[in-house]
Amino acid sequence: MLNLNYKIVCSLIDENSSVLDLGCGEGNLLRLLRKTKNVKGLGIEIDENSVLSALQKGLSVVQKDLDKGLDEFQDKSYDWAVLNQTLQSTKDPELVMSEMLRVAKKAVVSFPNFAYWRVRFYLFLKGKMPKYKKLPYEWYNTPNVHLLTISDFFEFCKKRDIKIEKSLYLKRHKVASGFLMRNIANFLSEEAVFVISKN
Amino acid sequence: MGITNFVETKILKVEGNLELKSGKTLSNVEIAYETYGKLNEDKDNAILVLHALTGDAHAAFLDKNNKPGWWDDMIGPNKAFDTNKYFVISSNILGGCKGTTGPSSINPKTNKPYALEFPVITIEDIVKLQKKLIDYFGIKKLIVAGGSMGGMQALEWAIRYPEIITNTIIIASSARLNAQSIAFNAVARNAILSDKNFNNGNYYDSVHPEQGLSIARMIGHITYLCEDAMLKKFGREFKGDPSFDFGIDFQVESYLEHQGRVFVDRFDANSYLYITKAIDYYDPVEEFGGLQNAFKNSNSRFLIISFSTDWLFTTEQSKQIVNALINLNKDVSFVELESKCGHDAFLLEFEAQTKIIKSFLKEEA
């Protein structure tokens, strides 16, 4: 079965557009985008083995550290940037977000919501760093050094004049769209997907 | 084991003169080349592989002495450059000493070897001559691939002939040498020039400047390895007991001495001078006022590979090419492969390269 997150991201991207996948991993999403939306895509990934897997899927991939910025890319040179499940593991989320919105006309950002009720109860009841399917790591080996919540993200965007064009909230295998009250979404959603832009 | 493939080096006599970047011209130029696989009817399945400093046309299969080519791991049926599908061409570079016209060839004006009468050549000239070979086959679309100095030639092809290059593979290379690498080449040339047998390059009918050439090769080999590789290969191992004189004590000395000694039997000192100079001179960044301008008309896909411990052609230098291509929104892929082999990795680490190149080429259809 297709990953729900992939399905949603794919549904947001226009056909035949150009896509920059930041933190593309082994390139599964980019491959899907190419198949279903005929996009012209470039993946950026820091891990050598992931780059090799993505290259073997026939994708164009450049090995690169997102935290060093995207200097070599021209302004608005891509229709879309995708930052799928990556924001929380960047060292410098502010830089990554601003660079992403500089080089792409629109961006899709998704992340696990740290205010999900199960996460809250885990911490509340066990008094330990939350661990579950979406956050399978221990505190000492997690790549997720900048975990955030849906409310944090709204606040972050507001302060920087980033326009949130769409918001989608994922709960297990269901999707709710943006008209849900934000505090309720923040409590109920495992994961959030946003379409954002900045002129 | 599959069928063993043999190959013979052929010679193409080039008609007309070759105009060089320096303004000089060469006539009666010959190109030594080999081919593997079959050229299709549309003449669009060709790959030109480009050799490094001391390579030759014999890139793959076995020659008449049963010696495999220098990239035999990569070229052949079902290999990275699949000869079941592609027509692979390899030629010796201009200025070389393996069949293509160079300083050891006969100067038609004097009927003696050119020696230092041979004009100074550039990477541009080397590629210009290769174009004549490609035209001879009537090839319309071309894939180019090379490592080290071969990567510079691939780059030059993509820049100079954008209308025919569809895919460019540049491995462990750079758009231009840095001061450190030029310095090593300068020392190597000095070793040759100061050999007592050099005789201003006119040594062909007497003793060759073997001492100088072998020192040049030793310097080269130091730059092809890295600290890690040297540690692993030699450590501080002695060959025998310490000699308490200035003979060869350490394994690393013995290795360099061996590399130097075998090299003089297969390479011409004058060619070494000319080719290192061509590498030093190459600089499309300067010539075009930035790589972006150089690549502007290219429609090629690019694959750039560097190696983590290569300090002669560094990852940063590869990234310079990658960044220019990204800036122009060209189709580019880049990976730095982890290796403990230094610059030599491009000839040794063929498994990872095979995977990458195969999938890269699969997409080109």
Interface residues (C-beta under 8 A of the other chain):
Chain A: S18 L42 E48 V51 L52 L55 Q56 K57 G58 L59 S60 V61 V62 Q63 K64 D71 E72 F73 Q74 S77
Chain B: R301 V322 N323 A324 I326 N327 N329 D331 V332 S333 F334 V335 E336 L337 E338 A352 K355 I356 S359 F360 K362 E363
